[in-house]
Every structure is written in C-alpha cells, then in structure tokens.
Amino acid sequence: MRVIDSKAAALAWCEARFARETADEALAAAVSDIVTEVRRRGDAALKELTARFDGVELGSVLVAPEELAAAEGELAPDLADAIRLAAARVAAYYRLQTEGGFVHADAGAVLGQLIVPLDSVGCYVPGGTAPLFSTVLMTAVPARVAGVRRIVVATPPGRDGRVPAEVRYAATLAGVQELLCVGGPHAVAALAYGTQSLARVDKVVGPGNRYVVEAKRQLYGTVGIEALPGPTETLVVADAEADVGHVVADLLAQAEHAAAQPVLVTPSLPLLESVVAALPGALAALSDPRAAEESLRERGAAVLVEDLGEAIEVANAFAPEHLCLLVSDPWALVGSVRSAGGLFLGGSSPEALGDYVVGPSHVMPTGATARFSSFVNLRDFQKVIPFTQLSPAVVAALGPAAARMARAEGLEAHALAVEARFGGRDGG
C-alpha cells in the first residue's frame, strides 16, 4: 500500500486516474464478434457461447417457472429470511424516492411533465466464484418500485447448469418475470436485440466484468445503458479518533474484490501508521487473502493530509464509489462532499452493510464517474416527458419572438408554423 504524504501529491495522483487508458482492441473485437453472433442467430448463439465459456449445455436459455417457484425451498430458512429482509428494505427506500409529474397553469399556458416508467428492463447479475444475488435486489427491486412492467434478469449458470437458488429466490421477490440463464457479453446482446425466446428490453442495468462492460459500451444506443461500472473502490476519511479496526475492516471489505482500489485519507499520522501496520494481520485472517493483497499492493493508498478539509478535497478529486466518513462528526463534512457514489457516515455505518440490507442500491458509479453520475435510482427506470398547451392569446404574445429566433437560425418553416397560429407575416 503506497503512502502519499501531502494533499498536493494526492491530488496529482487522483488526476492521473483521468489519463486515457489504452483501448483493448482485442477485447473490443472479441465482444463485437459475440454481439454479432447473438444478433444473427439468437438462442443458438447463446447456447453455443454458454457451452464455450461456462462449460454448460443449456436446454433452454430461460429458467422454467417451476424452477423459480422451487427456489425458496432450496435455501436455508435463515438465508431466505435475510433475502426477504433486504428486499423489503430496498423497496421501502425506493418508495421514498417516488415522485410524480406536475401541472402548472398560468395565464393561458399549461406546462408540466409526466414521469413514465420504462416498459422493460434487463438487470445483469454477475456470477463467477459466488452468486451475487444481492445485485438482483439492488437493480430489479428499484425497477419494480418505479413501475417497470417487464423485468428480466440475466445471470450465468452455475457448474450444474442451473441458476443458483439464491438468485432465483431474489428474482421472485423482486417481481422478475423472466430469468435468462446466460451471462457475459452474449447476455447483454440478447437483452438488447432479443432472441427467439426473449423479447428485447428498453434498458440494461447492472455491473459486470470488462467483457460485459464492453458489450454495454458497444450496445449503447441500441438499448439504454445506465453506466459502465468498473472495479469497486472505497475511500475512507478517518480522524485521529477513528477505530483502527473499523478502518482496516472497511478497506478490506472492498479490497477482496478483484482489481479493487482501497484508499485511506487522514490528517493523523499515528492512525495512518497503525492502519498500515494492522493490515498484514487482517489479511492473514481472511480465508483467501489473494485478491485483497493484490488490491492493496497494486492500487491501495494511504494519504496524509493537514486536516479534514483537505481530506474532503482529496475525496472529491478521487470521486470514489464509496466514501466512508469515519470521523467523530461526519455531518460536519457532508455539506462539502461533491463527488461520491454513496456516503457512509460514522463508525457504525459500514459500507459492507449497505451492500446488502440498508436500502440504497449498491450499484454505484466507479472510476471517478461519480463526478457526473449517480447510484442506481428510480430515474434510471423512468422517462420524463414535458407537455405544453397554449391558448391563442399566449401564442400571439410569444409567437413573434419565436418566429424572429427561427428566422435568425435559418429555419423559415419553423417561423411559418408559429405565424400560422397568430396571423403573423402570412398568417392572415
């Protein structure tokens, strides 16, 4: 874990994150070939690609309804209870986000907007070494609260050829109608284009590996895409009173993901030194420390600053996915935060708890994209449609200005369309 000993050096390090990465042309070409195969051959391509990449021969690309119905019975009761708790809390949080449109009437003009849910959404749920069933809840539940009529989940099959019971049960709780037993870029292509078994969706949300992200990048415009999420990252701001064990735990909680970036920023040299000294022992206590060790060694940093004001400057420049404020008065800093995917306030608010059962989605912007984007929220599943109704008197009052502007832009037909309503130049 590198140590950075000043705000200036830390800001320069943060700025280096924006350096353009060399495009992986081989990866882009491979994904393009996969996307093309799915677009051309549909289900047949999905089955062949799943056999090639996952070693699984699929009879059907969709999970049968009876498989969904059987999921709860395959789970330990306490795990089923935990998943239900999480689903309920996520739904409750997103109901607080619900907002309607508005209608404003003023002197002959009626202006407003409609909030309209998308018709269909595809939620990508990564597989890999373990089923990330929490991501079902963190994407599909908000979609359901937003009013999306058709929700599809795509996830790779397990080694036995089935979607894990945890994922199936979470999907049923989230109101998912279709579960695609396919992962990778071919799943994203299937969601975007549709196949013989699956109608296309309007938007794809959710995290994935670099092949999935590249597929989302290539398919943007064919289908809506909420973000291009990369490896996870956590920045912990800690003061001298912070619990060293809590700081270490929060850093490791994200470091155990592949290619993660754990960062500590503190004005306390003793705390920094204590955290760095405690990390080896904490790593040794993990059942498999390899990913966390690699994340800390290759991308981790401990930054020493003069005060908490400088710490927030560094945090805003880094724009982390997760910003943990392990300080005695976190609310004193909240108003200064400008760029973060999510905030976790105080020593009793571990980010890892937020990954599961608190309420807000854990699908958050990474790679400094928190500068301009947000966590998965209801607006990701909705459209805003403005509407206008004008009286003849309002058209007569506003029309000359509109016609003059249209002609200044060289758009004569625009001007004539306005003037036809109020008896302008040739309107009678």
VENZILIN-V365870 format. One record per run of one state. SS is the DSSP state (H for helix, E for strand, C for the rest). FROM is the first residue (numbers start at 0). LEN is the number of residues. If there is no record, write none. Layout:
# VENZILIN-V365870
[[SS | FROM | LEN] [SS | FROM | LEN]]
This chain:
# VENZILIN-V365870
[[C | 0 | 1] [E | 1 | 3] [C | 4 | 2] [H | 6 | 12] [C | 18 | 6] [H | 24 | 17] [C | 41 | 1] [H | 42 | 12] [C | 54 | 7] [E | 61 | 1] [C | 62 | 2] [H | 64 | 5] [C | 69 | 2] [H | 71 | 3] [C | 74 | 2] [H | 76 | 21] [C | 97 | 4] [E | 101 | 5] [C | 106 | 2] [E | 108 | 9] [C | 117 | 2] [E | 119 | 5] [C | 124 | 9] [H | 133 | 13] [C | 146 | 3] [E | 149 | 5] [C | 154 | 10] [H | 164 | 9] [C | 173 | 4] [E | 177 | 3] [C | 180 | 3] [H | 183 | 10] [C | 193 | 9] [E | 202 | 3] [C | 205 | 4] [H | 209 | 10] [E | 219 | 1] [C | 220 | 2] [E | 222 | 3] [C | 225 | 7] [E | 232 | 6] [C | 238 | 5] [H | 243 | 12] [C | 255 | 5] [E | 260 | 6] [C | 266 | 2] [H | 268 | 16] [C | 284 | 5] [H | 289 | 10] [C | 299 | 1] [E | 300 | 4] [C | 304 | 3] [H | 307 | 11] [C | 318 | 3] [E | 321 | 5] [C | 326 | 4] [H | 330 | 4] [C | 334 | 7] [E | 341 | 4] [C | 345 | 5] [H | 350 | 4] [C | 354 | 14] [H | 368 | 3] [C | 371 | 6] [H | 377 | 4] [E | 381 | 9] [C | 390 | 1] [H | 391 | 17] [C | 408 | 3] [H | 411 | 11] [C | 422 | 6]]
